[in-house]
Amino acid sequence: MTTDADSEINEAIDWQGQAVACESCRHRELAGEGRCKLRHACVNDRYARRVDRFFDWNREFANHYLSHPYFEVRAIAAKHADIFRLPALLKDPDEAVRWNAARRLPKRYLLNLRNDPHREVRIRVAQLLDPADLFGMMRDEDYYVRLVVARRVAPDELAAMISDDEPEVRRVVARRIDADMLWRVATDPDDGVRLEVARRLSPPELAGFYRDPDWRVRYEAASRMIPGMLQAMREDPDELVRELVLKRIDAQNVAEFEGNVVPFPSAGALEPTREAST
């Protein structure tokens, strides 16, 4: 059973909806040489796979199709054309043409596409540029472009994205920002952002989350905070959080003093007490 999609398409139609006629094709002599085939490898067909196959077989013709009126032909020709012909295509009206040209050029050419009008181009540019060149894309109008940027820039540059409008971007910021900057996102209005912060804080720093409005954040805090902070969470409104708090209190065998749970002293601090009692 064939898996070739165009084997199921019996028509041979050009980009203007007209039937492809080999007799009037400028490349008709190639058919006799096995270098093109109707409904399989044809530069005049409107199906991209057939056009791509034509240039795979006849790369030397790609330069001649960089100004073809059909964008698919230009975009596919850009994948095979001589590289010195590609810079001019960065201003092509179609984003697929611009991208196919840019992906083959040195990275310095990508800098000109950081403000490309099409989001898909900017997303791909953000994925390929060096992180140091992404600062100007931190305020891109498209959230997914900013998401890619947040994943790739250096952690010490993420402070500029702390107030991003998109919670998903801020969650990435919370996962990657320098630890000494976590306090700036600890009160974020998004529950997921605060959860990412809680996962990174040290046990003593988790005290501020014991009344967080999201149970997941409180659960994370209760799972790692120092035992002396647990008493305040014994009546947590969420059953799972309460169970965790009580289990930790029991497991630590923490002594109660005047209604407060106090942490065990360290092992080193206990030793002098033993000596004093002997």
N, C-alpha and C positions, 0 to 999 in steps of 0.2 A: 504494500500500500504506500503510495507516494505521500511525502510530507511537504512537497513544494506547493505553496499556496497558489502560484499562478498557473499551475497545471490544471486547476479547477476553473480557471477563467478562460473561456474559449474565445472571447472577443479580442480583437486587436484594434483599440481605439486610441487616437492621439489626444493631446491635452485640450483640443478644441471640440472633441466629440465626434470627429470624423474617422472613418475606417482607415487604418494604416494600409498603404499600398506600396509594396516592395518595388514595383515597376518604376515609380516616380521618385524613389529614394536616392539621395546622393551617394549612399553607401551600398547600393544594390550589388556591387561586385563582391562585397565581403561575404555575402551569403554563400557563394560558390566556394569560398575558401574556409567555410565553417566558422567565420568570425562574427556572424550575427544570425539570428533565427527568429522568425515571426512568432509572436506570443511566448518568447523565451528570453531573447537578448536583443533588444531593439531600442535605439535612442529616440525613436518617434512615439513610442508607446507611452501612455499616461501613467502606467503602473511603475512605481519607483524601483521595484526589484528588477524589472526587466531593463530599465535604463542603467541601473547599477551594474548589472551583468554585462551590458554592452561595453561600458567603460573598463570593466575588469579585463575584458578580452581585447580592448582597443584603446589602451591608455593614451596613445599618441594623439587621439582626437579631442581629448578633454579641454585643451586650451581654446579650441574653436567654439566651445559651447558655454563659455563663461558669461556671455551676454544673451543667452537664449531667452525668449519671452516667458517660458514656463519655468517657475521657480524650482521645481523638482529637478529639472535638468541642470540648472545652474548649481544647485546645492550638491548634486552628485558629482558633477564635473569638478567642483572645488575639491573633492576628496582625491582626485587623480591628477589634477593639473600641476604644472610646474610651480614650485613654491614662490618664485619671484613674481608670479602673476596674482598672488593671493591678497596682498595688502589692499589693492583697489576694491576687493570684494567686501571689505569691512564696512563699506558704506552702502552695500546692497540693500534694497528696500525689504527684503525678506530675511527673517531672523535665522532660518535654517542655513541660508547661504552664508551669512555673516559668521555663524558659529563654525560651520565646516571649514571656513577659511582660517578663522582664529585658532582652532585647535591644532592646526599644522604649523602655525607660525611661532617664532620665539615668544616667550612669555611677555616681553615688553610690549608686544602688540595688544595683549589682553587689557592693558591699562586703559586703552581707549574705549573699551567696552564696559567699563564699570558703571557707566550711566546709559547703557543700551536701553532703548525703549521697551524691549521685551524681557519679561521676568525670567524666562527660561535661559536666555543668554546670560543674564546677570547671575543667576544661580550657578551656572557652569563656570563662569569666570571666577566667582567666589570660591569655588571648589579647587581651582587650579592655581590661582595667584599665590605668591608667597604671603604668609600671614602679615608680614610687615607692610604689605601694599593694600590691606583690607580696611584700614582705618576709615577711609572715605565712604565705605559701604555700610557703616554701622547705623546710618540713618536712612537706609534704603526704604522706599515706600512699601515694598513687599516683605511680609513677615518672614517668609521662608528664606529669602536672601539674608536677612539679618540673623536667622537661625544658623545658617551655614557659617556666617562670619563669627558668631558667638562660639561656635565649636572650634574655630581655627585660630583666632587671634591669641596672642600671649595673655595669660591670666592677669598680668598686671595692667592690661589695657581694658579689661572688662568693666571697670568702674564707670566708663562712659555709657554702658548699656544697662545699668542697674534699673533705670526707670523706663525701660522699653515698654511700649503699649501692649505687647503680646506676652501673656503669662508663660507660654512655652519657651520663649527666648529667655525670660528671666530665670526659668528653672535651670537652663543650661548655664547661665551666669552663676547661679547659686552653687552649681556643681563644680565650677572651674575657678571661680575667683579666688584670689589669695585669702588664706584663712583669716588674716588680720582685718579683712574687709567684710567678713560675714555679718557683722553687726549691722551693716547698712541694708541688708536684705532680710534681717530677722523678723521684721514687722510687715513684710510684704502682704498685701491684701489677698494674694492667691495662696490657698492651702498647700498646693504642690510645691511652691517656692519655699515656704516655711519648712516643709518636710525635708527638702533637700538640705536646708541649713541645719536642721536638727540632726541629720545623719552625719554631719561633719563636725559638729561642736564636741568639745571634750565634756566628760561627765559634769564637772563643776559648772560649766557654762549653760547647762540645760535647765537650770532652775526657772528661768523666765518663761518656759513653755508649759508649766504645769497646769495652766488654765487656758491653753490655746483652744480656740473654738473647734478645731478639727481633731477628731479622736485619734487619727493616725499619727498626728504630730505628738499628741500627749502619750500615745503608746510608745513611740520612739524615745521620747524623753524619759518615760518611766523605765524603759528597758536598760538605760545606761546611766542615769543620774546617780549621784552618790547617795548611799542609803539614808543619810540624814535628811534628805529632801522628800522622802517618800510619804511621810505622815500626812502631808497636805493633800495627797492624792488618794487617800483611802476611801473617800466618798465620791470618787470620780463618777460622772453620770453614765459613762459607758462601762458595760459589764466586763468586756475584755480587758480594758485598762485596769479596772478594780482588781480583777483576778491576778493580773501581772504584778500589780503593786503589792498585794497581800503575799503572793508567792515569794517575791523578793525580800520582803520584810521577814517572813518566816525563815527563808534560806540563810539570810545574813545573821539571824538571831540577834537583831538589834535591840538593845535595851531601851525601855521607855523611861523618860525622866520628866516629871511634871507635865505630862501630856504631850511631850515632844519626842520624836524619834531622833536619836543622836547617832552619828556614825561611830563604828569601832575605831579606836586609835590604831595606828600602824603597829606592826609587829615589833619594830624597834622601840616604840614608845612604851610597850607593855613590859619590857624586860626589867627596867629599873624598879617597877612596881613589885615584881616578884621578889627582887633582891631585898627590897625594903621590908617585905613581910616575913622574911626568914630570920 
